[in-house]
Amino acid sequence: MCSKIGVIADRENNISSLENGSLILIFEKKNNSWSTIEKINYHISFSSDLTELRDNIRSLILRLGDCRVIAGKTVSGLAYSVFNRIGLYIFEAPEISDRLFDDILTDIQTAKKKKTDFKNIPKEPISINNDGTYFLDLVSLQKAYPEVSSKKALQNFVMTSNFCKLDLICHHMPPWLESILEKKRFTYELEKIDEHLYKAIIYKKGCDRI
């Protein structure tokens, strides 16, 4: 469990942005109370070129040691990108308080639980019986893994799998998929589940509609 939080601060120890700050205060919770255990001074010139700026931010992160949480008054732009890519938990807040730190830990635990739940979401269509019927919830998949496009999840399956029917939960029928289905002698129907959610039932021509 995370017990340390790094706060970007100015010389008066007020929470700040990376651009306007000059140190990172490392807080740790022990015996139900938060206290500063380390101060890391830094100077980063945001007028330097992007490569140098990115390297300087990465060097600062290395100085955080095992602290994987960063909070600032604002965290945006390149700073956010580098923090996020390295895997830090990022938070914005107007001021420092024990309540803030406790809320941050709660948010992290909630995020970890959701990540664990997402592990059970299939990243490609799965067979639901032995008659050639498959299923994929594309909406839940992309909520769990935003980097997975519909094409990444479906193209290889549609092009290479010998299936008769695919039930696809989606917000809309991907245009690229419509084009492929026409070429491969498939047809489909859309069933509306709610205002923005559909089930696309994709059939291979010649197969019985199960």
N, C-alpha and C positions, 0 to 999 in steps of 0.2 A: 504493500500500500504506500502511496506517496505521502511523505510526511514533511517534505521541504517545499517551499515556494519561493521563487526568486521574484523580487519586485524591482522594476526599473524606477530609480529615484533621482531627484536632483540633489544639490549640495545641502539643502535643508531637510533632506530625508522625506520629502513629499513625493508621492507617486507621480511619474512623469512618462513621457514617450522616450523611445530610444534616442531620437534626434536631440531632445532637450535635456536628457538626463546625463549623469556623470558617474553613476555607480549602480550596482545591483545589490540589493539587500537580500540576504538569504535568511528566511524565517523557517523555524522548525517547531513542530508541536511536541511538547514533552509534558507529561503529567497534566494533560488537558489545558495547557496554556501555550501561547505562541511567543517566541522570543527571537531576536536577531542573533544568529550564530556566526555570521560572516558578512563583510562588506567588500565587494569587488569593484575597485575603481576602474573606469575605462574612459578612453577618448577615441571617438570614431568620427572621422571627417566625412560628412555626407556630400561633400563637393567632389570627392574622388570618383574615379571611374567605377562602373558597376562591378567589374571583376575584383578590384581591390576592396570595394565596399563589402561585397559578399564574403570575401576571405576574412575581413576584419570582424564581421558579425559571427562567422563560424568560429574564429579564434576565441571570441568572447564566450560563446556557448561552451566550448571545451573547458573554460575556467569554472563553469557551474558545477562540474563534477557530476555527482549522482542526483542533482536537482533537475527534475524533468518538467517543472511547471514554471511558467513565466507570466507575470502580470504587469500591465502598464496602463497608463492613463489612456493612451491609444496605441494600438499595434497594427500597423498597416504597411502596404507597399512591400519593398524588398525585405524589410525586417520580418514581416509576417511570413513571407514566402520561405525564407531561410529557416525560421523557427519551425514552421509547419513541416518542411521537408525532412528536417532532422528528427521530427517526432515529438516535439515539445507540446505540452498542453498549454494553450494560449488563452489568456483572459484579459479583459479590459475592465477597469473600475475607476471611479472618481477619487477614491481615498482608501487608505489602509485601515483595516480593522480586523479584530479576531473573528467577527461574524462573517466578514468577506472570506477569510481563509477557510473557515468551516464550510461555507457554501461552495467554495471551489472544490474542496475534497469530496463533497456530496455529488457535485456535478461530474467529477472524474469517475467516481464509483458507478454512477448511472450510465455513463458513456461506456465503461468497460463491460457492464452487464449487457448493454445493447449489442456490443461487438461480439460477445459470446453467443448471444441469441442469433446473430446474423450468420454464424458459422454453419447453421443448419439449413440455410437457404441455398438450393441448388443453383449452380452457375450455368447450367445447360438443361435442355429438356430431359425429363426422366420418364422412364416407362412406368405406367401405372397398372398394367396387366400384361398378359402375353398375346394380346390380339393386335399389336401394332399401334396402340394408343399411347401418346406421350403428353406431358403437361409441363408448362413453365409459367411461373408468375413473374413476368418481366418487371412489373411495377415494384414488387418487393425486392427483387434482385438489384435494381438500379438505385433503390433507396439505401440498401445496404452497401452497395459498391457502385458509386456514381461514375467511376471510370469505365465501367462495363457498358459498352454501347449495345444496341439491339443487334447490330451486325456481328459483333464479337460473340454474343451469346447464341446466335441462331444460324449464322451463315454456314458454318461447317456442318452443322446438324442437317439443315435443309438440303445441302448439296450432296451429302454422302450417306445419310441414314435411310434405311428402307422402312419408312413408317407409313401407316395408313391415315392416322389422325393425330393432330396436335391441337390441344387446348391451350391457348395463349392468353394470359391476363395482361392487358395493356391499356394505355391511355388512347392510343390510336394505332392503326395498322401502318407499320413502317413502309414508306414508299418503295424502298429498295427491295423489300420482301415481296410486295405485290408483283413487282417486275419479274422476280425469280419464279414465283409460283405459276405465273402464266406460261413461262418457258418450260417448266417441269410438269405440266399437266396437273396442277393442283387447283382447287377452288376453295373459297372460304366464305363464311358467314360471320357477321358481327352481332353479338348479343349485348345489349346495353345492361350493365349491372347497376350503375348509378350515373350521376351527372357527368362525371369525367372518367369513368371506368368501363371497360368493355372486355368481353371474352371473344377472342377470334377463334373460330372453330375451323381448322384447316384440314381439308380432305384431299386425299389422292384420288383422282378420277379412276373409277374401276373398283375401288374398295367400298365395302358396305358402310353406310353411315351408322356408326354405333351409337 
